[in-house]
Amino acid sequence: MSDPLGAAAFDFPALLRRHGLLHEASLLPPVSASRPASTFTPTQATTILAFKFTGGVLVAGDRRATAGNTVVYDRADKVLEIDRHSIMAIAGVPATAWEMARVLEHSLQYFRRTQLQEMSVDGKVRALSKLLRDNFGFVLQGIGIVVPIFATYDFAGDGQARLYFYDAMGAQFEVAEYAATGSGSPAVRGVLFYENRWGKKRLQKLSEEDAVTVALRALDTAAEADTATGGVDRHAKIFPLIKIISRAGIKTLPEEQIAARFKRTVA
Amino acid sequence: MIEEPYRWVEAIANRREYIETQLAPGSPIVALSYRDGILFVTVGRARQKLFEIYDRIALGAIGHPGDIERLRMAAIELASTEGFTRSAGDVSLRRLAFYSLSPVLKTAFEQVYGAPYLARMIFAEVGASPAGDLFLRVEYDGAIAAGGASADTQPPRFSVISGTTPSAELMEELLRRDHDSNCTLRAALKVALDAWSAGSMRAADDEVKEIPAHATLLKHRQEKLKSATVEACVLERSGASAIRYRSVADGELKELTAA
């Protein structure tokens, strides 16, 4: 029974720290010239993308996790549901990213339960920014970089979809149309820019089916040149994970639906 | 003054009497199983009395708002840290109530130089079927009762708290007679409001010994609702999301109570 007064008491990460359950990575000693960075190669996950379309926001991620040149896992889940209307997609080190997503998910729930109201979109965006900032020590040591995308719906405000990407230090950038991060993101950004500018329709005008096609094509393009991006594994039939946020909530597209769409418009 | 055992017992008895007097005007709270979940219902003026504790756990409380708040915060903190460090499946109402809240309440109650918690609480955890639902009434002295106040061979699929024991007993009598745990939300709300009305009438008038007729209950309720509102929340039995708590909005309440 701690004293609940003081603003930090309502902050879930602060609560975890009080119980010794969460440590700030920045408290670890930084790597110096006399103590070179370890040769340990962390597992990394790439590539993620998100864009707005007629039905809300589509968030997609390939399934590959790598460590250096090694493929560690080919069914990684990088598109994570944080609450009923928010998704955090992760590129970077999954060990750190999944923990970060867990902290964020619990933070939002803890806030709602204790304060008896939903956290605002700005509050949610800031909460993730703070977690990234706290993790920056790991980034400097070369073992814990996370570069997420955050997508949500602003119910309390204008009732519009909101989309952000972050850098490793925690700066958030709101985008109007699309975002992509991870090692395959240059190719993905190229595809999305091209589609948005010279495609038959702007991304925001796409139907759900066409949006899925664009997402699959973009990830397949990224995988063509980037070995760390899984794209679509035609032999093992592994498809990217696609989730859609709309007013009604979050919908995960069934694999058969993605497979059928892939067969018809991408393969 | 309290070095002698007798003085201590006397001090505890005084404090019990004091707390009971403080809790007596509390508006009753009803929690009951229905086919698709657990429903909490009460009637109040402004202050929220039904709360979300965790994915499948809710709380209803009467007493001093400051004490309720401290206990509610403690319950949320405990459940949230457990759910984070292990998993949501490891959060259990039974452990939360018996091993965390009860000892703290008992200690505060028996430390006669400190302030006790002025709160009476009802917790519920939704299960896969009405038989798996758990109701726990947690008293200011740390005593915990599962289900109803009076002994039953079958654990009842409901639980109530009220300001006074006779009021709670009359509510239980009504629920034993009228409640079917496989009913719809609409039927559950109807019987819960009847139970609330019976409890409210019994608490206000010592002459109400039997369950009043339905028309009398309705009249009492309509009178009370001129200056108060119905508050309700549900814990849903199934759903895509792990979070099963949902407060029932005014619009839905109106629709559900429409004949």
Interface residues (C-beta under 8 A of the other chain):
Chain A: M1 S2 P4 F12 L15 L16 H19 L21 R84 R102 V103 H106 Q109 Y110 R112 R113 T114 L116 G249
Chain B: Q48 F51 E52 I53 Y54 E69 R70 M73 A74 I76 E77 S80 T81 G83 F84 T85 V104 A240 S241 I243
